[in-house]
Amino acid sequence: MGPVVGRFHRHDDGTVHEHDGGTVHSHGSDLVHSHAGDTVHEHDGTDQHGDHSGYATATERVDVLQAIFSENDLRASINREAFESNGVRALNLMSSPGSGKTTVLAATLDELAGELAVGVIEGDIATDLDAARLSGRGAQISLLNTDNGFGGECHLDAPMVNRALAGLELDALDLVIIENVGNLVCPAEFDVGEHAKAMVYSITEGEDKPLKYPVMFRAVDVVLLNKIDLAPYLDADVATYTERIRQVNPTATVLAVSARTGEGMADWFAWLRRFAAEI
């Protein structure tokens, strides 16, 4: 067990004890104790400061995480009920920064304008740059900045999306696309009330990303392999990218596209139309 932040230890009766000094040390029995000053002590497993066998640090941490996700999942259920009671399908769109997610979304809004009533929850740590880029394309836009004064959240969670729903007229919509914060890790771990997850994966990111960030790739229903127009210039083999995705998620729909040139985008639009019709 490594150093622990703080100067506390817990006794069998539940009391928490604070000591003078700073450094907290790990003992041979995997117990933690703080001593005055900077002196480091190691013990052979026989605790000389009382019985600490009641420690359950790992269990306590799991309980806290479970509580956090339980609250998120409750809000996600509320969001999903709001979507379904209004006949709306919701899609969680994720990616790393720079993959072309907003370009894909802009092309999607242009394609579906006048055919499907679309709402967008635009998630960004800061600025309204992407929301402004998507405006004027026939969709309702609800901006959601996660900047909390401490750098901002790296993902959207269900309570955030719940707040953003106030900026949409759900009863007038057919489809809501939640553009998540650009990140290949955390967004996939949070249910926000969506009916499906999709991601944009650019060939400029390298063919190794499904293996290095498997949680995201496992979580999604469809992968848009974007920027395939650059393949000749990057010496990139689209088949290899697809195979790497299949290694992690054999059932995901993989669509090779270029949002810039329009290549393959018809397949994405067709997938979205089928998805939106599944009311």
C-alpha positions as CSV (number, residue, x, y, z in Angstrom):
1,M,0.0,0.0,0.0
2,G,1.5,3.4,-1.0
3,P,1.4,6.7,0.8
4,V,-2.1,8.0,1.6
5,V,-3.1,11.6,1.4
6,G,-4.1,13.0,4.8
7,R,-3.0,12.5,8.4
8,F,-5.8,10.2,9.7
9,H,-6.4,6.7,10.7
10,R,-9.6,4.9,11.8
11,H,-10.1,2.8,14.9
12,D,-12.5,-0.2,15.5
13,D,-15.1,2.1,17.2
14,G,-15.4,4.1,14.0
15,T,-13.5,7.2,15.3
16,V,-11.1,9.0,13.1
17,H,-7.8,10.1,14.6
18,E,-5.6,12.9,13.4
19,H,-1.8,13.2,14.2
20,D,0.7,16.0,14.1
21,G,3.2,15.9,11.3
22,G,2.7,15.2,7.6
23,T,4.0,12.0,6.1
24,V,1.7,9.0,6.1
25,H,3.4,5.6,5.9
26,S,2.6,2.1,4.9
27,H,3.5,-0.7,7.4
28,G,4.2,-4.3,6.8
29,S,0.7,-5.3,7.8
30,D,-0.6,-2.9,5.1
31,L,-1.8,-0.5,7.8
32,V,-1.3,3.2,7.7
33,H,-0.2,5.5,10.5
34,S,1.1,9.1,10.6
35,H,4.0,10.1,12.9
36,A,5.2,13.6,14.0
37,G,7.8,15.1,11.7
38,D,9.2,13.3,8.8
39,T,10.4,10.1,10.5
40,V,9.6,6.9,8.5
41,H,8.9,3.7,10.5
42,E,8.4,0.2,9.1
43,H,6.9,-2.6,11.2
44,D,7.0,-6.3,10.7
45,G,3.3,-6.8,10.5
46,T,2.7,-6.5,14.3
47,D,0.9,-3.2,14.8
48,Q,2.2,-1.3,17.8
49,H,-0.5,1.3,17.8
50,G,-3.7,-0.7,18.2
51,D,-5.8,-3.1,16.2
52,H,-6.4,-1.7,12.7
53,S,-7.9,-4.9,11.3
54,G,-11.2,-3.2,10.8
55,Y,-9.9,-1.2,7.8
56,A,-11.9,-1.7,4.7
57,T,-10.5,1.0,2.4
58,A,-11.1,-0.8,-0.9
59,T,-14.7,-1.7,0.0
60,E,-15.5,1.8,1.1
61,R,-14.1,3.2,-2.3
62,V,-16.3,0.7,-4.2
63,D,-19.3,1.8,-2.2
64,V,-18.7,5.5,-3.0
65,L,-18.3,4.7,-6.7
66,Q,-21.5,2.7,-6.7
67,A,-23.4,5.6,-5.1
68,I,-22.1,8.0,-7.8
69,F,-23.1,5.7,-10.6
70,S,-26.5,4.9,-9.0
71,E,-27.4,8.5,-8.9
72,N,-26.3,8.9,-12.5
73,D,-28.3,5.9,-13.6
74,L,-31.4,7.2,-11.9
75,R,-31.1,10.5,-13.8
76,A,-30.4,8.5,-17.0
77,S,-33.7,6.7,-16.5
78,I,-35.5,10.0,-16.0
79,N,-34.0,11.3,-19.2
80,R,-34.9,8.2,-21.2
81,E,-38.4,8.4,-19.9
82,A,-38.6,12.0,-21.1
83,F,-37.4,11.0,-24.5
84,E,-39.7,8.1,-24.9
85,S,-42.8,9.9,-23.6
86,N,-42.3,12.4,-26.3
87,G,-41.6,9.8,-29.0
88,V,-37.9,10.9,-29.3
89,R,-34.9,8.7,-30.0
90,A,-31.6,9.8,-28.4
91,L,-28.1,9.1,-29.6
92,N,-24.9,9.7,-27.6
93,L,-22.2,10.7,-30.1
94,M,-18.6,10.5,-28.8
95,S,-15.0,10.8,-30.0
96,S,-11.6,12.1,-29.2
97,P,-10.9,15.8,-29.9
98,G,-10.2,16.5,-33.6
99,S,-11.8,13.4,-35.0
100,G,-14.3,15.4,-37.1
101,K,-17.3,14.8,-34.9
102,T,-18.8,18.2,-35.3
103,T,-18.2,18.1,-39.1
104,V,-20.1,14.8,-39.2
105,L,-22.9,16.3,-37.2
106,A,-23.1,19.5,-39.3
107,A,-23.4,17.3,-42.5
108,T,-26.0,15.2,-40.7
109,L,-28.2,18.2,-39.8
110,D,-28.0,19.4,-43.4
111,E,-29.1,16.0,-44.7
112,L,-32.0,15.6,-42.3
113,A,-33.3,19.1,-42.3
114,G,-37.0,19.2,-43.3
115,E,-37.2,15.4,-42.9
116,L,-36.6,14.8,-39.2
117,A,-36.9,17.3,-36.4
118,V,-33.5,17.1,-34.7
119,G,-32.3,18.5,-31.4
120,V,-28.7,18.7,-30.4
121,I,-27.2,18.8,-26.9
122,E,-23.8,20.3,-27.6
123,G,-21.3,19.4,-24.9
124,D,-18.0,21.2,-24.6
125,I,-15.8,22.1,-21.7
126,A,-15.8,25.8,-22.8
127,T,-16.9,28.1,-25.6
128,D,-20.0,28.1,-27.9
129,L,-17.8,27.6,-31.0
130,D,-19.4,24.2,-32.0
131,A,-22.9,25.3,-31.1
132,A,-22.5,28.4,-33.3
133,R,-21.2,26.2,-36.1
134,L,-24.3,24.0,-35.9
135,S,-26.8,26.8,-35.7
136,G,-28.9,27.7,-38.7
137,R,-29.0,24.1,-39.9
138,G,-32.6,23.4,-38.9
139,A,-32.0,21.9,-35.5
140,Q,-32.7,23.0,-32.0
141,I,-29.4,23.5,-30.1
142,S,-28.9,23.3,-26.4
143,L,-25.4,24.3,-25.3
144,L,-23.9,22.5,-22.3
145,N,-20.5,23.8,-21.1
146,T,-18.9,21.6,-18.3
147,D,-16.4,24.2,-17.1
148,N,-16.8,24.3,-13.4
149,G,-13.9,26.7,-12.6
150,F,-11.5,23.8,-12.0
151,G,-10.8,22.9,-15.6
152,G,-14.2,21.4,-16.6
153,E,-15.6,17.9,-16.7
154,C,-14.1,15.6,-19.4
155,H,-17.5,13.9,-20.1
156,L,-21.3,14.5,-19.9
157,D,-23.3,12.7,-17.3
158,A,-27.0,12.1,-16.9
159,P,-27.6,15.1,-14.5
160,M,-25.9,17.5,-17.0
161,V,-28.0,16.2,-19.9
162,N,-31.1,16.4,-17.7
163,R,-30.4,20.2,-17.2
164,A,-29.7,20.6,-20.9
165,L,-33.1,19.1,-21.8
166,A,-34.7,22.4,-20.6
167,G,-33.3,24.0,-23.7
168,L,-35.1,21.7,-26.1
169,E,-38.8,21.4,-27.0
170,L,-38.9,17.6,-26.9
171,D,-42.5,17.3,-28.0
172,A,-41.5,18.8,-31.3
173,L,-38.6,16.5,-32.0
174,D,-38.0,13.1,-33.6
175,L,-34.3,12.7,-32.7
176,V,-31.8,14.1,-30.1
177,I,-28.1,13.8,-30.8
178,I,-26.0,14.4,-27.7
179,E,-22.5,15.5,-28.8
180,N,-20.3,14.5,-25.9
181,V,-17.1,16.1,-24.8
182,G,-14.1,15.0,-26.9
183,N,-12.4,12.3,-24.9
184,L,-11.7,8.6,-25.6
185,V,-12.1,7.4,-22.0
186,C,-14.7,8.8,-19.6
187,P,-17.8,9.5,-21.8
188,A,-18.3,5.8,-22.6
189,E,-18.7,5.0,-18.9
190,F,-21.8,7.2,-18.3
191,D,-25.3,6.4,-19.4
192,V,-27.0,9.7,-20.1
193,G,-30.4,8.3,-21.1
194,E,-29.5,7.5,-24.8
195,H,-30.9,4.7,-26.8
196,A,-27.6,4.0,-28.6
197,K,-24.0,5.1,-28.6
198,A,-22.0,6.1,-31.7
199,M,-18.4,7.3,-32.1
200,V,-16.3,9.0,-34.7
201,Y,-12.9,7.6,-35.1
202,S,-10.5,9.3,-37.5
203,I,-7.7,7.4,-39.3
204,T,-5.4,10.3,-38.3
205,E,-5.6,8.9,-34.7
206,G,-3.8,5.7,-35.6
207,E,-4.9,2.1,-36.0
208,D,-4.0,1.2,-32.4
209,K,-6.7,3.2,-30.7
210,P,-9.3,0.4,-30.4
211,L,-6.7,-1.7,-28.5
212,K,-5.5,1.1,-26.3
213,Y,-8.9,2.5,-25.5
214,P,-11.2,-0.6,-25.6
215,V,-13.9,0.7,-23.2
216,M,-15.0,3.3,-25.7
217,F,-15.0,1.0,-28.7
218,R,-16.8,-1.8,-26.8
219,A,-19.5,0.5,-25.6
220,V,-20.7,1.8,-29.0
221,D,-23.3,0.5,-31.5
222,V,-21.7,2.2,-34.6
223,V,-18.3,3.5,-35.5
224,L,-17.8,6.1,-38.1
225,L,-14.2,5.6,-39.4
226,N,-13.7,9.2,-40.6
227,K,-11.3,11.1,-42.9
228,I,-10.7,8.1,-45.2
229,D,-10.0,10.7,-47.9
230,L,-6.6,11.1,-46.2
231,A,-5.7,7.4,-46.3
232,P,-3.5,7.7,-49.4
233,Y,-1.5,10.5,-47.8
234,L,-1.1,8.7,-44.4
235,D,-0.2,5.2,-45.8
236,A,-3.2,4.0,-43.8
237,D,-5.0,0.7,-44.5
238,V,-8.7,1.1,-43.9
239,A,-9.1,-2.7,-43.6
240,T,-6.6,-2.8,-40.8
241,Y,-8.5,-0.1,-38.9
242,T,-11.7,-2.0,-39.3
243,E,-10.1,-5.3,-38.2
244,R,-8.8,-3.6,-35.0
245,I,-12.3,-2.4,-34.2
246,R,-13.7,-5.9,-34.8
247,Q,-11.1,-7.3,-32.4
248,V,-12.7,-5.2,-29.6
249,N,-16.3,-5.0,-30.7
250,P,-17.3,-7.7,-33.2
251,T,-21.0,-6.6,-33.4
252,A,-20.6,-2.8,-34.0
253,T,-21.6,-1.4,-37.3
254,V,-18.4,0.1,-38.9
255,L,-18.9,2.8,-41.6
256,A,-15.9,4.2,-43.5
257,V,-16.7,7.8,-44.3
258,S,-15.3,11.2,-45.1
259,A,-17.4,14.0,-43.7
260,R,-15.4,16.5,-45.7
261,T,-16.0,14.9,-49.2
262,G,-19.2,13.1,-48.4
263,E,-17.8,9.6,-49.2
264,G,-19.7,6.9,-47.3
265,M,-22.0,9.4,-45.5
266,A,-25.1,8.0,-47.2
267,D,-24.6,4.8,-45.2
268,W,-24.5,6.8,-42.0
269,F,-27.6,8.8,-42.9
270,A,-29.4,5.5,-43.7
271,W,-28.3,4.1,-40.3
272,L,-29.7,7.2,-38.5
273,R,-33.0,7.1,-40.4
274,R,-33.5,3.4,-39.3
275,F,-32.5,4.3,-35.7
276,A,-34.9,7.3,-35.6
277,A,-37.8,5.1,-36.8
278,E,-37.4,2.6,-34.0
279,I,-39.9,4.4,-31.7
